[in-house]
């Protein structure tokens, strides 16, 4: 078996490479072909835990979802090099799923020679095992300042002899200039790999584009094979940046989930399913004014962080620490995940220089110590009965209120019923719920010994130090990523069913099948793929 390689390049970051690659993976998989995704190097703090030769390792979330779209088992070869930014000028380097301190300390340009043999081997193995390998590029293939150390764009395309699509975001403006400029900056032997241009995120009447696509083909010999309309709610998690507010759920908003968008937030893609919960608004928060007046029934989430101490300092600079504490004091729901859990505790202690020392927000009586080795694993676990506790000891309006959730509740919307005038435990419905997810963290978090001796104890709600609840029952901290992607959790907390990932992937494949030139997607699989008979006009 020797795969045909199809590569998606972009004129810029954010042009649509990741989602188009995902759509192509499902399109070819639905034809009964054995398909695998590949991206040589990804720079992202959104990562997933997958199989590796050493057991388990990290890859970019985009390649994880692409593997699922391809109906393949995700493994580290699909994204052999992952860069996880920690500062503007420094990234943690993950090679074949494992953190490499040596590569992390190495200069950018010097790194390519060391990692290229590993990248090429991973790609060659996938080519040997599959019918189709769908490759995603990074940024632009025409970044001529980096061409001498390229390991992710045209060097990969040439190695794989890939049929390449070049996608551009027409919503930004200047799309035809982007396409022509990218083509013009490539040397002739690299231009020969370009088989089609794709206009993405188009709004309006596509017939108004004429005669530009025809003119561009006359200049380059490359046809425009698709004009893809703007599609906000395709359902695929965003790879980079926060979600656009225009993609929130339709209808009357009954609950707001406010996610703190600090500079180094990570794994934001795990909140994608919340966008599909009826009546729920997902809000990205960067200032305390956005939390002002937030009812106690609404949530504040502190997500994962690639640099917890820095993001905690940013919280304080923004005065968001006070806003979060005030919401918790009102009985409002607060959820911390991974780095967010660490922030909720009393202190961060860093004996190895991994992250940094810092006082926490003091909402959970916990202490985090950063270990030298990173914990990376997939986890299946179950919430204990303790997650339903806490409210019986809380005061409401100066009165002690009995706990409405003493017994493990039925996981249905009824379990969230309020006792009039009393705060309620927003997490009580999780009691007894099994959940699957993943862990990626250096921190090891334990009870604060002195506070525990004084009677201030966080309730363990998951085994193996994975989760804690405060005494009042409204502040929950977990190391488990993926909680809000689990259908059992969404059903328990919201009584909601959201579209499955399989349905999302099929929708993407249907979309490109509808808008690509008939026969173009299948022609890409032919070694001599020519998507248009038009020849490039030679410049004189």
C-alpha positions as CSV (number, residue, x, y, z in Angstrom):
1,X,0.0,0.0,0.0
2,X,1.3,3.4,-1.0
3,X,-1.0,6.4,-0.3
4,X,-1.8,9.3,-2.6
5,X,-1.0,12.4,-0.6
6,X,-3.3,15.5,-0.9
7,X,-2.1,18.6,0.9
8,X,-4.0,21.7,2.0
9,X,-1.9,24.9,2.0
10,X,-3.1,28.4,2.9
11,X,-2.3,31.9,1.9
12,X,-2.4,32.9,5.6
13,X,-3.0,31.5,9.0
14,X,-6.8,31.2,9.6
15,X,-7.6,30.7,5.9
16,X,-9.4,27.4,6.6
17,X,-6.7,24.8,6.3
18,X,-7.7,22.8,9.4
19,X,-11.4,22.4,8.7
20,X,-10.9,21.7,5.0
21,X,-8.3,19.0,5.9
22,X,-10.9,17.5,8.3
23,X,-13.6,17.6,5.6
24,X,-11.3,15.9,3.1
25,X,-10.5,13.2,5.6
26,X,-14.1,12.3,6.1
27,X,-14.9,12.6,2.3
28,X,-12.3,10.0,1.4
29,X,-13.0,7.8,4.4
30,X,-16.7,7.6,3.2
31,X,-15.4,6.1,0.0
32,X,-14.1,3.1,1.9
33,X,-10.5,4.3,1.7
34,X,-8.0,4.0,4.5
35,X,-7.2,7.6,5.4
36,X,-4.8,9.3,7.8
37,X,-4.2,13.0,8.5
38,X,-0.7,14.6,8.8
39,X,0.7,17.9,9.9
40,X,4.5,18.0,10.3
41,X,4.5,20.8,12.8
42,X,1.7,22.5,14.7
43,X,1.9,25.5,17.0
44,X,-1.0,25.3,19.4
45,X,-1.8,25.0,23.1
46,X,-4.8,22.9,22.2
47,X,-3.6,19.3,22.5
48,X,-5.0,15.8,22.9
49,X,-3.6,12.6,24.4
50,X,-3.2,9.8,21.9
51,X,-1.3,6.5,21.4
52,X,2.5,6.6,20.9
53,X,5.4,4.1,20.9
54,X,6.0,5.1,24.5
55,X,2.4,4.6,25.6
56,X,0.7,7.9,25.3
57,X,1.7,11.3,24.0
58,X,0.4,14.7,22.8
59,X,-0.6,15.9,19.3
60,X,-2.5,19.1,18.2
61,X,-6.2,18.9,18.7
62,X,-6.8,19.6,15.0
63,X,-5.0,16.4,14.0
64,X,-6.9,14.5,16.7
65,X,-10.2,15.5,15.2
66,X,-8.9,14.9,11.6
67,X,-8.0,11.4,12.6
68,X,-11.5,10.8,14.0
69,X,-12.9,12.3,10.7
70,X,-10.7,9.8,8.8
71,X,-12.1,7.0,11.0
72,X,-8.5,6.3,12.1
73,X,-7.0,5.7,15.5
74,X,-5.1,9.0,16.4
75,X,-1.4,8.5,17.0
76,X,1.6,10.8,17.4
77,X,2.9,10.2,13.9
78,X,0.0,12.4,12.6
79,X,1.6,15.4,14.2
80,X,5.2,14.5,15.0
81,X,6.2,18.1,16.1
82,X,4.0,20.2,18.4
83,X,5.0,23.6,19.6
84,X,3.2,24.8,22.7
85,X,3.8,28.6,23.2
86,X,4.6,29.6,26.8
87,X,5.8,33.1,26.0
88,X,6.0,35.3,22.9
89,X,9.6,34.1,22.3
90,X,9.5,30.5,23.7
91,X,7.6,27.3,23.1
92,X,7.7,23.9,24.7
93,X,8.7,21.4,22.0
94,X,6.9,18.1,21.9
95,X,8.5,15.5,19.5
96,X,6.6,12.3,18.8
97,X,4.3,13.0,21.7
98,X,7.0,13.7,24.3
99,X,8.4,16.9,25.7
100,X,12.0,17.5,24.5
101,X,13.9,19.9,26.8
102,X,16.8,19.8,24.4
103,X,14.7,20.9,21.4
104,X,12.9,23.5,23.6
105,X,16.2,25.2,24.3
106,X,17.3,25.1,20.7
107,X,17.1,28.1,18.3
108,X,14.2,27.9,15.8
109,X,16.4,27.7,12.7
110,X,18.7,25.1,14.1
111,X,15.9,22.9,15.1
112,X,14.8,21.9,11.6
113,X,17.8,19.7,10.8
114,X,17.3,17.7,14.0
115,X,13.6,17.1,13.6
116,X,13.2,16.6,9.8
117,X,14.4,12.9,9.8
118,X,11.8,12.1,12.4
119,X,9.1,14.0,10.5
120,X,9.9,12.3,7.2
121,X,9.9,8.8,8.9
122,X,6.5,9.4,10.4
123,X,5.1,10.6,7.1
124,X,6.6,7.7,5.2
125,X,5.1,5.2,7.6
126,X,1.6,6.7,7.2
127,X,2.0,6.7,3.4
128,X,2.9,3.0,3.5
129,X,-0.1,2.1,5.7
130,X,-2.9,4.1,4.0
131,X,-4.7,4.7,0.7
132,X,-4.8,8.5,1.2
133,X,-2.9,10.8,3.5
134,X,-4.4,14.3,3.8
135,X,-1.7,16.8,4.8
136,X,-2.2,20.2,6.4
137,X,0.4,22.9,5.9
138,X,1.0,25.8,8.3
139,X,0.8,29.6,7.8
140,X,1.8,30.2,4.2
141,X,4.1,28.2,1.9
142,X,5.5,31.4,0.6
143,X,7.1,32.6,3.8
144,X,10.4,33.2,2.0
145,X,12.2,34.2,5.2
146,X,11.7,30.7,6.5
147,X,12.1,28.7,3.3
148,X,15.6,27.5,4.1
149,X,14.4,25.8,7.3
150,X,10.9,24.8,6.1
151,X,9.7,21.5,7.6
152,X,5.9,21.9,7.3
153,X,4.9,23.2,3.9
154,X,6.6,22.7,0.5
155,X,9.4,20.5,1.8
156,X,6.7,18.1,3.0
157,X,4.7,18.5,-0.3
158,X,7.8,17.6,-2.4
159,X,8.7,14.7,-0.1
160,X,5.2,13.3,-0.4
161,X,4.7,14.3,-4.1
162,X,1.4,15.7,-2.9
163,X,-1.4,17.2,-5.0
164,X,-1.9,20.6,-3.3
165,X,-4.9,22.9,-2.8
166,X,-4.3,26.5,-1.9
167,X,-7.1,28.0,0.3
168,X,-7.6,31.7,1.0
169,X,-10.0,33.6,3.3
170,X,-11.9,35.8,0.9
171,X,-13.8,37.5,3.7
172,X,-10.5,39.3,4.6
173,X,-10.3,41.0,1.2
174,X,-7.5,40.7,-1.3
175,X,-8.1,37.0,-1.9
176,X,-6.9,37.0,-5.6
177,X,-3.8,38.9,-4.7
178,X,-3.1,36.5,-1.9
179,X,-3.5,33.5,-4.3
180,X,-1.4,35.0,-7.1
181,X,1.3,36.4,-4.7
182,X,1.7,33.0,-3.0
183,X,2.0,31.2,-6.4
184,X,4.4,33.8,-7.7
185,X,6.8,33.5,-4.8
186,X,7.1,29.7,-5.2
187,X,9.8,28.3,-7.4
188,X,8.6,26.6,-10.6
189,X,9.0,23.0,-9.3
190,X,6.9,23.8,-6.3
191,X,4.2,25.6,-8.3
192,X,3.8,22.4,-10.3
193,X,2.3,20.8,-7.2
194,X,-0.6,23.3,-7.0
195,X,-3.7,21.7,-8.4
196,X,-6.4,24.1,-7.3
197,X,-7.3,27.3,-5.6
198,X,-10.1,27.4,-3.0
199,X,-12.0,30.6,-2.0
200,X,-13.2,30.2,1.6
201,X,-15.7,32.2,3.7
202,X,-17.5,33.9,0.8
203,X,-20.5,36.0,1.4
204,X,-22.8,37.0,-1.4
205,X,-23.5,36.0,-5.0
206,X,-20.6,33.8,-6.3
207,X,-21.4,34.8,-9.9
208,X,-20.1,38.3,-9.1
209,X,-16.6,36.9,-8.8
210,X,-16.2,36.5,-12.6
211,X,-14.0,37.1,-14.4
212,X,-11.4,37.0,-11.7
213,X,-11.1,33.1,-11.3
214,X,-10.7,32.8,-15.1
215,X,-8.1,35.5,-15.2
216,X,-6.2,34.0,-12.3
217,X,-6.2,30.6,-14.1
218,X,-4.8,32.2,-17.3
219,X,-2.0,33.8,-15.3
220,X,-1.1,30.7,-13.2
221,X,-2.6,27.6,-14.9
222,X,-4.3,26.8,-11.6
223,X,-8.1,26.6,-11.6
224,X,-10.3,27.8,-8.8
225,X,-12.0,24.5,-7.8
226,X,-14.3,25.7,-5.0
227,X,-16.0,28.8,-3.6
228,X,-17.1,27.9,-0.1
229,X,-19.8,30.1,1.5
230,X,-19.3,31.5,5.0
231,X,-20.4,28.8,7.5
232,X,-20.4,29.9,11.1
233,X,-21.9,26.8,12.7
234,X,-20.1,23.9,11.1
235,X,-19.6,22.4,14.6
236,X,-15.8,21.8,14.4
237,X,-13.8,23.2,17.3
238,X,-11.7,26.2,16.5
239,X,-8.0,25.4,16.5
240,X,-6.7,28.8,17.5
241,X,-8.1,31.9,19.1
242,X,-11.5,32.2,20.9
243,X,-14.8,31.6,19.2
244,X,-16.6,34.3,17.4
245,X,-19.6,35.7,19.3
246,X,-21.7,35.4,16.1
247,X,-21.7,31.6,16.5
248,X,-23.6,31.4,19.8
249,X,-26.7,29.3,20.2
250,X,-30.0,30.7,18.8
251,X,-33.0,31.4,20.9
252,X,-33.6,32.8,24.4
253,X,-30.5,32.7,26.6
254,X,-31.2,31.3,30.0
255,X,-27.7,30.5,31.2
256,X,-24.3,32.2,30.5
257,X,-21.1,30.3,30.8
258,X,-18.3,32.9,31.0
259,X,-14.8,31.5,30.1
260,X,-11.9,33.5,31.2
261,X,-9.7,34.2,28.1
262,X,-6.3,34.7,29.6
263,X,-3.3,35.0,27.2
264,X,-2.0,31.5,27.5
265,X,-5.3,29.6,27.7
266,X,-5.2,26.1,26.4
267,X,-7.6,23.4,25.2
268,X,-10.3,25.9,24.5
269,X,-11.7,23.5,21.9
270,X,-13.2,21.4,24.7
271,X,-15.9,24.1,25.1
272,X,-17.2,23.7,21.6
273,X,-20.2,21.5,22.6
274,X,-21.5,24.2,24.8
275,X,-22.3,26.3,21.7
276,X,-24.9,23.7,20.8
277,X,-26.7,23.6,24.2
278,X,-30.2,25.2,23.8
279,X,-30.5,28.4,25.8
280,X,-26.8,28.6,26.7
281,X,-24.5,31.5,25.8
282,X,-20.8,30.9,25.7
283,X,-19.0,34.2,26.6
284,X,-15.2,34.9,26.4
285,X,-14.2,37.2,29.2
286,X,-11.2,39.5,29.4
287,X,-12.4,42.3,31.8
288,X,-14.3,42.4,35.1
289,X,-17.1,44.4,33.5
290,X,-18.1,41.3,31.6
291,X,-18.8,39.5,34.9
292,X,-20.6,42.5,36.6
293,X,-24.1,41.5,37.5
294,X,-23.6,37.9,36.5
295,X,-26.3,35.9,38.4
296,X,-25.2,33.1,40.7
297,X,-26.9,30.6,38.5
298,X,-24.4,31.5,35.7
299,X,-21.0,29.9,35.5
300,X,-17.5,31.2,35.4
301,X,-14.9,28.8,34.0
302,X,-11.1,29.1,34.4
303,X,-9.8,27.0,31.6
304,X,-6.5,25.3,31.1
305,X,-3.3,27.4,30.8
306,X,0.1,26.8,29.3
307,X,1.6,29.1,31.9
308,X,-0.5,29.2,35.0
309,X,1.5,31.7,37.0
310,X,1.7,34.2,34.2
311,X,-2.1,33.9,33.5
312,X,-2.7,34.3,37.2
313,X,-0.7,37.5,37.2
314,X,-2.7,38.7,34.2
315,X,-6.0,37.9,36.1
316,X,-4.8,40.2,38.9
317,X,-3.7,42.9,36.6
318,X,-7.1,42.9,34.9
319,X,-8.9,42.8,38.4
320,X,-10.6,39.6,37.3
321,X,-9.4,37.9,40.5
322,X,-11.8,40.1,42.5
323,X,-14.6,39.6,40.1
324,X,-14.3,35.8,40.2
325,X,-14.0,35.8,44.0
326,X,-17.1,37.9,44.3
327,X,-19.1,35.6,42.0
328,X,-18.1,32.6,44.1
329,X,-19.0,34.5,47.3
330,X,-22.5,35.0,45.9
331,X,-22.8,31.3,45.5
332,X,-22.1,31.5,41.8
333,X,-20.8,28.4,40.0
334,X,-17.0,28.4,39.4
335,X,-15.2,25.6,37.5
336,X,-11.5,25.4,37.1
337,X,-9.9,22.9,34.7
338,X,-6.3,21.9,34.9
339,X,-4.4,25.3,35.1
340,X,-7.7,26.8,36.2
341,X,-7.9,24.3,39.1
342,X,-4.3,25.3,40.1
343,X,-5.3,29.0,40.2
344,X,-8.3,28.2,42.5
345,X,-6.0,26.9,45.2
346,X,-3.9,28.7,47.8
347,X,-0.5,28.6,46.2
348,X,1.7,27.5,43.2
349,X,5.1,26.1,44.2
350,X,7.7,25.5,41.5
351,X,10.9,23.9,42.7
352,X,12.1,23.0,39.2
353,X,11.5,26.3,37.3
354,X,8.6,24.8,35.2
355,X,6.0,27.5,35.6
356,X,6.6,29.9,38.5
357,X,5.6,30.5,42.1
358,X,2.5,32.4,42.9
359,X,-0.3,32.8,45.5
360,X,-3.6,31.4,44.2
361,X,-7.1,32.8,44.4
362,X,-7.8,31.0,47.6
363,X,-11.2,29.5,46.6
364,X,-10.1,25.9,47.3
365,X,-7.8,24.8,50.2
366,X,-5.3,23.2,47.9
367,X,-1.6,23.6,47.0
368,X,0.0,22.8,43.6
369,X,3.6,21.7,43.3
370,X,5.0,21.6,39.7
371,X,6.8,18.3,39.0
372,X,9.6,18.0,36.5
373,X,7.8,15.2,34.6
374,X,4.6,15.9,32.8
375,X,1.5,13.8,33.3
376,X,0.0,12.9,29.9
377,X,-2.7,10.2,29.8
378,X,-6.3,9.4,28.8
379,X,-8.5,8.9,31.8
380,X,-11.8,7.2,32.5
381,X,-13.3,7.8,36.0
382,X,-16.5,8.4,37.9
383,X,-17.8,11.2,40.1
384,X,-18.4,10.3,43.7
385,X,-21.3,11.2,45.9
386,X,-19.2,14.0,47.4
387,X,-19.9,16.2,44.3
388,X,-23.5,16.5,45.4
389,X,-22.5,17.9,48.9
390,X,-21.7,21.2,50.3
391,X,-24.8,23.3,50.1
392,X,-26.2,22.1,53.4
393,X,-23.5,24.1,55.1
394,X,-24.1,27.3,53.1
395,X,-26.0,30.3,54.2
396,X,-28.6,32.1,52.2
397,X,-29.8,35.5,53.4
398,X,-28.4,34.7,56.8
399,X,-30.4,31.4,57.2
400,X,-29.0,27.9,57.2
401,X,-30.6,26.0,54.4
402,X,-31.0,22.2,54.2
403,X,-29.2,20.5,51.3
404,X,-31.6,19.7,48.5
405,X,-29.2,17.1,47.1
406,X,-28.3,14.9,50.0
407,X,-28.8,11.8,48.0
408,X,-27.3,11.1,44.6
409,X,-29.8,12.8,42.2
410,X,-31.4,11.5,39.0
411,X,-29.3,13.0,36.2
412,X,-32.1,15.0,34.7
413,X,-33.1,18.7,34.5
414,X,-35.2,18.3,37.6
415,X,-32.1,17.7,39.7
416,X,-31.3,21.4,39.2
417,X,-34.4,22.7,40.9
418,X,-33.8,25.5,43.3
419,X,-34.8,25.7,46.9
420,X,-36.5,29.1,47.1
421,X,-34.1,31.6,48.5
422,X,-31.2,29.1,48.7
423,X,-28.1,28.6,46.7
424,X,-27.9,25.3,44.9
425,X,-25.0,23.0,44.1
426,X,-24.6,23.3,40.3
427,X,-22.6,20.1,40.1
428,X,-24.8,17.8,42.1
429,X,-26.2,16.1,39.0
430,X,-22.7,14.7,38.3
431,X,-22.8,12.3,41.3
432,X,-22.4,8.8,40.0
433,X,-21.7,9.9,36.4
434,X,-18.9,8.1,34.6
435,X,-16.7,10.4,32.4
436,X,-13.8,10.0,30.0
437,X,-11.2,12.7,29.2
438,X,-7.5,13.3,29.3
439,X,-4.8,14.9,31.5
440,X,-1.9,17.1,30.4
441,X,-0.2,18.8,33.4
442,X,3.1,19.2,35.3
443,X,1.3,20.3,38.5
444,X,0.5,17.9,41.3
445,X,-2.3,19.2,43.6
446,X,-3.0,18.2,47.2
447,X,-4.9,19.4,50.2
448,X,-3.3,22.3,52.1
449,X,-2.1,20.5,55.2
450,X,-2.4,23.3,57.7
451,X,-5.9,24.3,56.4
452,X,-7.0,20.7,56.5
453,X,-5.8,20.4,60.1
454,X,-7.9,23.5,60.9
455,X,-11.0,21.9,59.4
456,X,-11.0,23.6,56.0
457,X,-11.0,20.6,53.6
458,X,-11.8,20.3,50.0
459,X,-14.1,17.4,49.2
460,X,-12.5,14.9,46.7
461,X,-15.1,14.3,44.0
462,X,-12.8,12.2,41.7
463,X,-10.3,9.6,42.7
464,X,-6.5,10.0,42.4
465,X,-6.4,13.7,43.1
466,X,-8.3,14.6,39.9
467,X,-11.1,16.8,41.4
468,X,-12.2,18.7,44.4
469,X,-15.3,20.7,45.6
470,X,-15.3,23.5,48.1
471,X,-17.3,23.2,51.4
472,X,-20.1,25.4,50.0
473,X,-20.5,23.2,46.9
474,X,-20.2,25.9,44.2
475,X,-16.5,25.9,43.3
476,X,-15.3,22.8,41.5
477,X,-11.7,22.1,40.3
478,X,-10.7,19.3,38.0
479,X,-7.6,18.1,36.2
480,X,-9.7,16.3,33.7
481,X,-10.0,17.9,30.2
482,X,-12.9,16.9,28.0
483,X,-15.5,16.9,30.7
484,X,-17.9,19.1,28.7
485,X,-17.4,16.9,25.6
486,X,-18.8,13.9,27.3
487,X,-22.5,13.3,26.3
488,X,-23.2,11.9,29.8
489,X,-22.0,15.1,31.5
490,X,-23.9,17.3,29.1
491,X,-27.1,15.3,29.7
492,X,-26.6,15.4,33.5
493,X,-25.8,19.1,33.7
494,X,-28.1,20.6,31.0
495,X,-30.5,17.8,30.0
496,X,-29.1,18.4,26.5
497,X,-28.0,16.3,23.6
498,X,-25.7,17.9,21.1
499,X,-24.7,16.8,17.6
500,X,-22.1,14.0,17.6
501,X,-18.7,14.5,16.1
502,X,-19.6,11.9,13.4
503,X,-22.5,14.1,12.4
504,X,-20.2,17.2,12.3
505,X,-17.7,15.3,10.1
506,X,-20.4,14.1,7.7
507,X,-21.7,17.6,7.5
508,X,-18.2,18.9,6.5
509,X,-17.9,16.2,3.8
510,X,-21.3,17.0,2.4
511,X,-20.4,20.7,2.3
512,X,-17.3,20.3,0.2
513,X,-18.9,17.7,-2.1
514,X,-21.6,20.3,-2.7
515,X,-19.3,23.3,-3.5
516,X,-16.3,21.8,-5.2
517,X,-16.2,21.5,-9.0
518,X,-17.7,18.1,-9.9
519,X,-15.0,15.5,-10.1
520,X,-12.3,17.7,-8.6
521,X,-12.0,15.8,-5.3
522,X,-11.7,12.5,-6.9
523,X,-9.3,13.8,-9.5
524,X,-6.9,14.8,-6.7
525,X,-6.3,11.1,-6.0
526,X,-5.0,10.5,-9.5
527,X,-1.2,10.7,-9.8
528,X,-1.5,12.9,-12.9
529,X,-4.3,15.0,-11.5
530,X,-5.3,17.9,-13.7
531,X,-8.3,19.7,-12.6
532,X,-8.7,22.1,-15.6
533,X,-7.6,21.8,-19.2
534,X,-6.5,25.5,-19.2
535,X,-2.8,26.0,-19.5
536,X,-0.9,28.8,-17.8
537,X,-0.2,31.8,-20.0
538,X,3.6,32.4,-20.3
539,X,4.7,35.8,-19.2
540,X,6.8,37.6,-21.8
